[in-house]
Amino acid sequence: MIKPCKSCQQNFDITDNDLKFYEKVSPVFEGKKYLIPSPTLCPECRQQRRLSFRNERNLYKRKCDLCKKDIISIYSLDNKYIVYCPDCWWSDKWDALEYGKNYDFNKSFFEQYEKLTNGVPKLSIQNTKSENSEYTNYSERNKNCYMLFGSSECEDCYYGNRIFKSENIVDCFDVYNSQLSYECLECINLYNCCFCKNSQNLYNSIYCYDCITCSNCSYCINLKNKKFNILNEQYTEKKYLEIISNFSKQKKIIEKFKKLQISVPHKSNINIKSENIFGDQLFNCKKCFNSYSLKYSEQCSYSYMGINNKYCYDSDFFDNSELQYESLNLEQNYNVNFANLAWYSHNCYYISFCFNSNNLFGCVGLNHKQHCILNKQYTKKEYEKLVPRIIEKMQIPQPPLSRGQSVSPLDKGDLGDCEWGEFFSSSLSPFGYNGTVAQEYFPLTKEEALSKGFNWSDYEPEFPKVEKIIPADLLPDAINQIPDDILNWAIQCEVTGKPFKIIKPELDFYRKMNLPIPRRHPDQRHKDRMALRNPRKLWSRNCVKCNVEIQTTYSPDRSEIVCCEKCYLATVY
């Protein structure tokens, strides 16, 4: 079935499997199934809407509105919300049920939900069971970590995203089970590696791309079970170490490495140990469609960034979950739909920041609760009678509304739609679009964002006081020439001019790894890493070897040699 997207007006396909899934996750009350309708937005616009609710990297200093202590928060000082520190938010000093409201059938669901979410105190940062890791978000079970996001079970890791079960990892993205590595992305099982991409089981290597089970390799591509290679050429151990230790030779090697990247074949996509899939960066996955950066997952569609999931559609940043639709920021859920941050919950619809709960509808900030609607407690019988009535009201199309220059939560395009089956409108996001992950994948100017009904923030926090600011180009290249008192300075980013500081554990890491001090602000370094990744989009091309049609994240206008998997394997092995 082909439908036009009500946001971008592009046609998109809804498959028979999609329809079966929507039926599967539709709730049943007293023997009647309340079908979730097919989406009104295309997969890209649906994801853009969801990601506008995730601010993971922008942290602010403010005071807890309950205990008045100084805290770190994802909510800036200029917003209207009540914000509690984790200790207060998780305590019994307050009860989110006190904000509960009776459902008013004369008003729309989203209108009532908006009032509720604006009033319930917000958790300053999502960081649980961690030690000495105050500046981490959407994370848990970390120790001695700083500016780490969407990560868990890490120790001594800094400036990273989606890092799992790792130690001493700095400036990396999507790295799993690794140690002592720097500026790597989309890798598994690294030890003492720098500037590596799409690789696994690497040891003592730098600048490796799509290499598997290699050690002491540098500036290499497509290697398997190799050691002491430079630019894909074999060397003795002695000669290898001689070349690698010569910094002046390395500069020339980098230029040759860039040429090598263009001359060797690239696999159409990076999918490993996966079957019957359509997407990229899928590891040990089955029957996943139009999905990216998933591990150990099956039957997931239109989803991104998840580990160990089953039967999930339109989900982002989700782990260990099953039967989910149109949700993000998720951990160990079952049958949770239309949710923004839900952990350890099941059988819930339209919830935000809820934990260890079940059978919730339209709730915010609940923990260990069940059978609640708009944060009001009901008996099981009352809940099962009222929710169907609310859904039936939500199934009636609502007229589009305007609120000044913004777009109301009911206005999802040029026409009014029924509320049932739609994720929260981006106008309900507590963040400016420019401070969310949506801006990374769907960049907009301020004017474009506001015209589409997104929020925007012009807030800039004060920079901490420092003894002096040094331009990045004045920093010595050699780490042994960097004095200890650099910790009291700020470095001026060579790209944006924005100042940033070095922390003590970070400096220790650079010295241990013999790496230069970074010249760019952490935000710019993150942006640079994101630019190294292929787009989350597939194009139809032909294999340059056998001419068979392939689906690839390399667009047709790119210069890389792209092969089907069969031809690629014949070349590499």
C-alpha positions, 0 to 999 in steps of 0.5 A: 500500500502506497501512502503520501507522507503528511509532512514531506509529501513523499510517497512511502510503502506500507507492507503486509508485514507492517500491517500484521505488526500494527495488528499484533501490538494493538491492545485488546479490552474485553475481547475487542481489539483497538487497531493501531492504524497505519502511519501518516508519516513516512519512516524518515519523518517518523524518526525525525519526530521521535529524535526531536525528544532526545537531548543526549549531549547538551548538559547544563548546571542548575539547581535541583528544584527540591533539595536546591543542590547544584546539579547537572541536567539536560534541561537548560535554565531558561525552560519552564519545567520543574527539575529534580536531581536523581536522588530526589526524583527517585526518592519518596519525597514526592509522588507523581500520582499527586499530579494525576488528572481526571480524563476530560472527554471534552478535550483532546488527549494530547492537550491533556497530556501536554498539561500533565507533562509540563507539570510533573517534575522532570528527572535531571539526567538519566544515569543509574547505578553509576559511580563517579560518572556525573556527566553521563546521560541515558547511561547506567552501570558506568564507573569513572566516565565523563561525557558518555552518552547512551552507554553502559558497563563502562569504566574510564571512558570519555566523550563517547556515544553508545559504548558498551562493556568497555574500558579506557575508550575516548572519543568513540562511537558505537564501540562494544567490548573494547579497551584502550582505544581512541577515535574509533567507530562502529567496532567490536573487540578492540584493544589499543586501537586508534582511528579504526572503523567498521572492524572487529577483533583488532589488536594494536592497530591504527587507521584500519577499515573493515578489518577482522581479527588482525593485530599490528596493522596500520592504514589497512582496508579489508584485511582478515587474519593479518599482522604487521601490515601497512597499506595492505602490504606485509612487513616483518615485525622489525620493519613494521615497527620502524616505519610506524615509529617514524612520524614523518613517514606517517604523514606520507602514509596517510595520503597513500591511505586515502588513495587506497580507500578509493582503489579497493572494493567496498562491501555494499553494506556492513552486515555481519552474521545476519540473514534476511535483512535490509539495512546496514550495520546489522550484527547477528540480526535476522529478518530486520528491514530498513534498520541500522546499527542493530545487534542481536536483534530480529524482526525489527523494522524502521529502527536504529541503534539497538541491542537484543530486541525482537519484534520492534518497529519505529524504535530508536536507542532501545535495548533488550525489548520486545513488541514496541512501536513508535518509541525511543530511549528504551530498556527491557520493555515488553509491549510498550508503544508511543513512549519516550524513555521507558525502562523495565515496563510492559503493556503501556501506551503514551508514556514518558519517563516511566520505570518498572511499571505496567498497564499505563496510559498517558502517564509521566514520571511514574515508577513501580505503578500500574493501572494509571491514566494521566497519572491517576490511579485506577483499579484494574477493572476501572482501567480496562473500562476507561482506556477503550473509551479514551481510544475511541475518542482518540480515533475521531479525527481532530481539527488542526489548531494553531498556537501563535507561531507554533504548531499544535500537537494535533497538527501533524501535517496539512490536515487534522488526524486522529490522535490514536496511532500517532507519536507525540508531536515535536512541539511537546518536546522539552528541548530545542530541535537544535539540541537534539539528535534530530539535528544530527540526522535531519539538520534544519536552520532555525527558520526551517525548524520553527516553520515545521513546528519544532522548538528551538533554543538560543540558550548558551551557558556560561563557560567556566572561568579559566586562567587563560585561553590558548588557540589550538594551533599554538599547542605543541604536537608532542604530548610530552611537551604539554605541561600539567597546568593545561588543566587550568587553561581553555583551548580554543577550537580550531574550527568553531572558536568555542573554548573547551577544557581538558580533564585530568583523566583525559590528559593521562590517557593521551600521555599513556597512548602518546596522542596529541591534545585534541584541537577541536571542541568535543562537539566538533569532534563528535560532528566529525565522527558522525560525518565519517559514517555512511548515511542511514539510507540505501541506494540501488546500484550495480556491483562493479564486478558482476553487475548484479543489482545491490542495495548500498549506503554508498550513493551512486555519485560516490567514487568508491568501488562497491561490490556485492558480498559475493564479489567482495569476499572473492576479492578479500579472501 
